[in-house]
Amino acid sequence: MIEPRVLLSHKRIELIIRRFALQIGENHGNMEKCAVIGLQPRGVELSRRLQSTIQELYPQNAIKYGELDNSFFRDDIGRGDLIVPSPTKLDFSTEGLHIILVDDVLFTGRSVRAGIDALMNYGRPASVELMVLIDRRFNRELPIAADYAGAIVDSRSTGEHVKVEWKEHDNKVWLLSK
């Protein structure tokens, strides 16, 4: 068994979130037609921190923010554990908006696909970009790629697991073996 190792430290995660916010500002200007939407449950903490950093860096620009549950759009619903949905907090239409969909780890692509399906219930976006803290690019089952990735983990092993640990002042991303 391989010892767990830290992939990203708190300081590195904070720098990544700041870089993400700057990239959004650069790519989308005044952000009037943009929205950051965190995928429940694990993309929400990253999206909240991202929204806070965007507000800090661009106080004159208000970016729309939401949280989206994809539970009933997953292709594994009814195949195992009981799924308890998280609340969706989306009080605006996505019609014509540039959406930045946020999740913690991109692995097979199935959660993101379910998130995109769920998103379409709120309007037809002008575009959807994907932002992830960790991209496990060699494990994709669907043709989905991140537009923004904090770090790339080239792990081909299905026996490894990436765990994102959110704490007030000590965030970490771990690579664990099963």
Buried (B, 14 or more C-beta within 10 A) or exposed (E): EEEEEEBBEBEBBBEBBBEBBBBBBEBBEEBEBBBBBBBBBBBBBBBBBBBEBBBEEBEEBEBBBBBBBBBEBBEEEEEEEEBEEBEBBBEEEBEEBBBBBBBBBBBEBBBBBBBBBBBEEBBEBEEBBBBBBBBBBEBBEEEBBBBBBBBBBEBEEEEBBBBBEBEEEEBBBBBBEE
